[in-house]
Amino acid sequence: MATPASDTLVPLLCDLLAWLSHNDRPYAEVMDAWRTSCPRLPVWEEANDRGFVARNWIDGNAMVGVTEAGRLFLKQERGVRSAADFEA
C-alpha cells in the first residue's frame, strides 16, 4: 500500500535520477540541490539506500552519477507513468 510520503518520494527520486542521468555532477552541487533535513522527504538518502546513485572520484573531484539500478528504476517508473497517462 502506498503512503503519502512514498507517493511524493517516487516522483522526486525520478527527478533526481533524470537530473543526474545526463552527466555526472559534482558532489557539492548535488548536495546543494538535493540534501534535505526534512525526515519526510529523504530523496538523497533514499536514492543512496536503494543504490540508485554512486559517488566517484574523477580527476580528484567527488562526482555523483546514476547507477545501473537507478537507470532501471527510472526507466520502469517512466514506463509506468506513461501507461497511467494513457489510461486516464
C-alpha atoms as a printed R data frame, in Angstrom:
   type eleno elety resid chain resno      x      y       z
1  ATOM     1    CA   MET     A     1  0.000  0.000   0.000
2  ATOM     2    CA   ALA     A     2  1.380  3.387  -0.966
3  ATOM     3    CA   THR     A     3  1.682  6.077   1.641
4  ATOM     4    CA   PRO     A     4  1.533  9.833   1.047
5  ATOM     5    CA   ALA     A     5  5.289 10.037   1.672
6  ATOM     6    CA   SER     A     6  6.037  7.283  -0.855
7  ATOM     7    CA   ASP     A     7  3.628  8.899  -3.346
8  ATOM     8    CA   THR     A     8  5.727 12.064  -3.092
9  ATOM     9    CA   LEU     A     9  9.093 10.345  -2.886
10 ATOM    10    CA   VAL     A    10  8.949  8.316  -6.122
11 ATOM    11    CA   PRO     A    11  8.454 11.340  -8.413
12 ATOM    12    CA   LEU     A    12 11.227 13.178  -6.588
13 ATOM    13    CA   LEU     A    13 13.541 10.180  -6.951
14 ATOM    14    CA   CYS     A    14 12.759 10.201 -10.663
15 ATOM    15    CA   ASP     A    15 13.546 13.929 -10.830
16 ATOM    16    CA   LEU     A    16 16.895 13.409  -9.111
17 ATOM    17    CA   LEU     A    17 17.831 10.473 -11.316
18 ATOM    18    CA   ALA     A    18 16.757 12.246 -14.502
19 ATOM    19    CA   TRP     A    19 18.797 15.307 -13.472
20 ATOM    20    CA   LEU     A    20 21.857 13.118 -12.911
21 ATOM    21    CA   SER     A    21 21.325 10.882 -15.933
22 ATOM    22    CA   HIS     A    22 22.593 13.455 -18.431
23 ATOM    23    CA   ASN     A    23 26.041 13.587 -16.851
24 ATOM    24    CA   ASP     A    24 27.778 13.140 -13.515
25 ATOM    25    CA   ARG     A    25 27.634 16.225 -11.315
26 ATOM    26    CA   PRO     A    26 29.944 17.490  -8.592
27 ATOM    27    CA   TYR     A    27 29.009 16.160  -5.164
28 ATOM    28    CA   ALA     A    28 28.780 19.684  -3.718
29 ATOM    29    CA   GLU     A    29 26.289 20.695  -6.423
30 ATOM    30    CA   VAL     A    30 24.164 17.618  -5.738
31 ATOM    31    CA   MET     A    31 24.182 18.310  -2.008
32 ATOM    32    CA   ASP     A    32 23.184 21.929  -2.549
33 ATOM    33    CA   ALA     A    33 20.274 20.872  -4.710
34 ATOM    34    CA   TRP     A    34 19.033 17.656  -3.075
35 ATOM    35    CA   ARG     A    35 20.060 17.271   0.552
36 ATOM    36    CA   THR     A    36 17.252 17.931   2.990
37 ATOM    37    CA   SER     A    37 16.787 17.864   6.709
38 ATOM    38    CA   CYS     A    38 13.105 17.000   6.300
39 ATOM    39    CA   PRO     A    39 12.603 13.443   7.561
40 ATOM    40    CA   ARG     A    40  9.505 13.041   5.391
41 ATOM    41    CA   LEU     A    41 11.263 13.683   2.082
42 ATOM    42    CA   PRO     A    42 14.674 11.996   2.269
43 ATOM    43    CA   VAL     A    43 15.259 11.943  -1.502
44 ATOM    44    CA   TRP     A    44 19.067 11.904  -1.447
45 ATOM    45    CA   GLU     A    45 19.168  9.408   1.413
46 ATOM    46    CA   GLU     A    46 16.608  7.141  -0.258
47 ATOM    47    CA   ALA     A    47 18.481  7.215  -3.569
48 ATOM    48    CA   ASN     A    48 21.644  6.177  -1.730
49 ATOM    49    CA   ASP     A    49 19.917  3.465   0.307
50 ATOM    50    CA   ARG     A    50 18.416  1.951  -2.834
51 ATOM    51    CA   GLY     A    51 21.763  2.050  -4.644
52 ATOM    52    CA   PHE     A    52 20.463  4.416  -7.334
53 ATOM    53    CA   VAL     A    53 23.394  6.836  -7.105
54 ATOM    54    CA   ALA     A    54 27.117  6.465  -6.572
55 ATOM    55    CA   ARG     A    55 29.893  8.873  -5.696
56 ATOM    56    CA   ASN     A    56 33.054  8.516  -7.731
57 ATOM    57    CA   TRP     A    57 36.322 10.381  -7.831
58 ATOM    58    CA   ILE     A    58 37.158 11.864 -11.231
59 ATOM    59    CA   ASP     A    59 40.382 13.859 -11.560
60 ATOM    60    CA   GLY     A    60 40.407 14.418  -7.802
61 ATOM    61    CA   ASN     A    61 36.806 15.673  -7.680
62 ATOM    62    CA   ALA     A    62 33.927 13.904  -5.965
63 ATOM    63    CA   MET     A    63 31.251 13.321  -8.603
64 ATOM    64    CA   VAL     A    64 27.797 11.758  -8.348
65 ATOM    65    CA   GLY     A    65 26.216  9.638 -11.042
66 ATOM    66    CA   VAL     A    66 23.329  7.266 -11.598
67 ATOM    67    CA   THR     A    67 23.980  3.556 -11.139
68 ATOM    68    CA   GLU     A    68 22.569  0.852 -13.378
69 ATOM    69    CA   ALA     A    69 19.943  0.178 -10.694
70 ATOM    70    CA   GLY     A    70 18.978  3.858 -10.788
71 ATOM    71    CA   ARG     A    71 18.710  3.841 -14.581
72 ATOM    72    CA   LEU     A    72 16.497  0.742 -14.450
73 ATOM    73    CA   PHE     A    73 14.257  2.291 -11.777
74 ATOM    74    CA   LEU     A    74 13.920  5.496 -13.803
75 ATOM    75    CA   LYS     A    75 13.104  3.566 -16.967
76 ATOM    76    CA   GLN     A    76 10.483  1.475 -15.159
77 ATOM    77    CA   GLU     A    77  8.881  4.490 -13.491
78 ATOM    78    CA   ARG     A    78  8.749  6.426 -16.746
79 ATOM    79    CA   GLY     A    79  7.024  3.447 -18.351
80 ATOM    80    CA   VAL     A    80  4.511  3.174 -15.519
81 ATOM    81    CA   ARG     A    81  3.770  6.903 -15.660
82 ATOM    82    CA   SER     A    82  3.377  6.874 -19.433
83 ATOM    83    CA   ALA     A    83  0.948  3.960 -19.281
84 ATOM    84    CA   ALA     A    84 -1.013  5.637 -16.483
85 ATOM    85    CA   ASP     A    85 -1.274  8.826 -18.563
86 ATOM    86    CA   PHE     A    86 -2.911  6.893 -21.394
87 ATOM    87    CA   GLU     A    87 -5.372  5.194 -19.041
88 ATOM    88    CA   ALA     A    88 -6.571  8.462 -17.506
